[in-house]
Amino acid sequence: PTEVPVYHWGDIDEGGFRIASVLAKEAIKAGHVIKPWQMHPDNVPVEHRCPASSNTVNKMVHFAEAAGWASLGEAIAAAKFTVEQESLA
């Protein structure tokens, strides 16, 4: 049902946001809006953060915006790091 929320928990890196952008397009087709789960920079402990290049950050922001997450893209642009979600589990 369309009232059931759909979440994506992916790596906070280019691939995680690229996957989110693809899933977001498919979710829209099914009448859903996909939401990020634990992908905001504030959710990541400092010791798990890996500095990201400008190119990587720009791609992450692009794909976050493509997923419909502009405010998350802004946070990623300011944070400038990546993290594998497995390190957070």
PEKALIN-V819820 format. One record per pair of residues at least 24 apart in sequence whose ideal C-beta (glycine too) atoms are under 7 Angstrom apart, sorted by sequence separation. I is the first residue (numbers start at 1). J is the second residue. D is the distance in Angstrom with one decimal. If there is no record, write none. Layout:
i->(I:I)
j->(J:J)
d->(D:D)
This chain:
i->(6:8:56:12:6:7:8:9:52:2:6:8:9:10:51:52:2:5:7:9:51:52:50:12:40:49:50:34:36:39:50:41:49:33:40:41:48:36:41:44:48:48:14:21:17:20:24:24:44:14:18:21:14:17:21:13:17:20:14:17:38:13:12:12:11:11:11:10:9)
j->(32:34:82:39:34:35:36:37:80:31:35:37:38:39:80:81:32:35:37:39:81:82:81:44:72:81:82:67:69:72:83:75:83:68:75:76:83:72:79:83:87:88:56:63:60:63:67:68:88:59:63:66:60:63:67:60:64:67:63:67:88:82:82:83:83:84:85:85:85)
d->(4.6:5.4:6.6:5.6:4.9:5.2:6.1:4.1:5.5:4.0:6.9:6.4:5.6:6.6:6.7:5.4:6.1:6.3:4.0:6.8:5.7:4.7:5.8:6.5:6.2:4.1:5.1:6.7:5.8:6.7:6.3:5.2:5.9:6.7:5.9:6.4:5.0:5.8:3.6:5.2:4.9:6.4:5.6:4.5:4.8:6.5:4.1:5.6:6.8:4.5:4.8:3.8:5.5:3.6:4.6:6.7:5.0:4.3:7.0:6.7:6.8:4.0:5.7:4.7:6.9:5.2:5.1:6.3:6.0)
